C-alpha cells in the first residue's frame, strides 16, 4: 500500500495559549487523514455505515510526539494501511512540517493506529473483506 499524504494548516483553534498545537488535536489530524484516505479510495464513512452496515473504530493508538507544531504551520499528515487480521488493520501515520522527503522538513509525530471493522448496529467485530482496498 502506498503512502497517502494530506496537507493541513494549523489554525488558532488547534493551539493552546502559547500558540502550540494542543496534544489531543494531533489525533484529529490523524483521523481526518484516514478519512481522506478512505475518500481517495472512493469510499465514505457514511456510505459504509448506512449502505454496507459497517464502521471502523479505533482500538489502540501509539503516539510519539517529536517536536511541536505551531500556529500557521503548514503540515503534511501521512497514512499507510497495513492489513493485520480478518477484522483489524494498522495505520502507520506521521505528521511533518513541510513535505516529507524535501529539504527543510521536520518530522513532528509518529503514530500507529489500530482499527477494527464492526457491524454498524451491533458494534461486534466483522470481517473487513471487501470494505477496504
N, C-alpha and C positions, 0 to 999 in steps of 0.2 A: 504494500500500500504506500503510495507516495504521500509526502507531507503536504498538508493543506495550510495555507497562510491567510490570515485575516488581519487587516490593519484596523487600528483603533487609536483614537486620540484621548488623552487624559483630560477630563473636564473637572471643573470646580467640585461638582457633586461626588466625584470619585476620591477626593482627597480629605485629609484631616486638616486641622487648624494650621499645620505647618506647611501645607501645600504638597504633602507626600501622599501617595495613594494608600488608602486605608487597607490593611492586610486582607480583610474579607472581600474587598472589591476585586482582587485578583481572581477569586473564584468566579465572579460574574463574567470577567473577561474570558476565562477558560470555558465556561458554559456557553457563552454566546458563540465562541469559535466552533465548538462542537455542533451547535445548532446550524451555523452557516455551512459547516462541512456537510451536514446532512442535506441541506438545501441544494448544495452543489452536486449532490448525488441524485437530485430530482425527487427528494422526499421531504415531507414536513412532519413535525411532531404532531400537529393537529390531525393531519390525514392518517397517520399511523394509528393514533388513538381512536378516532371516530370511525374510520373505514375498516382498518385491519385489526382493531381491537388490542393493540399492543402499545406499551410505552416503555421508556427507559428510565431507570432510577440509579442514582449514584450509590454504590456500596462502600467505596473507600476512596480517599484522596490522600496522596503523599505529596507534600509540597516542600521545596527548598527555596527560601527567599534569599537571593544572592545579592541584590542591590535594589535600592528604591527607585520607583518611577515617580515623576513629579508633574505638577500641573503643566499642561500644554505639551507634554512629551508625545511624540509620535511613536506608537508601539506596533509591533507585529506579533500576533499570537499564532502559534503553530499547533497542529494537531495531526497525529498519525495513529490510525487504528491498528491494534494488534489483537486478532481473534484469540480467545483464551479457552473457551469451552462451548458447550451447547447453548448456554444461556447468558454467558458473560463475555465482555470484551474489555481490553485495557486501551486507554488512550495515553500516548506519550505526548506531553504538551510542554511548550516553552513560551516565555514572553521575552521579547527582545526590544531594546530601544534601538530603532533603526531596522534595516532589512538584514536578516541573517545572511552571513556569508560576505557581506560588504565591509569594507574597512570603516572603522569608527563605530561599529555596532557594539552593544553590550548586552550580554545575557543577564536578565533580571530575575528570572524564576524558572525552575524546572518542576514539573508535576507529572504524576502518574495517577490517572483517574480510572477506577474500575467501575463498570456499568453493567447492570443486569437488565435483561428484557423480561417484562412481566405482562400478564394479562391485564388490560386496562380496567376491568371490572373487579376481578378478584385480587389483583396485585400478587398473584402467585407466579413464580418463575415460568417462563415459556421459552421454547427453543427459538433462537434468533432466526434460523432458517433463511428465508428469502427477504427478511426485513432490512438487512444491511448488506451493502455491496461487499 
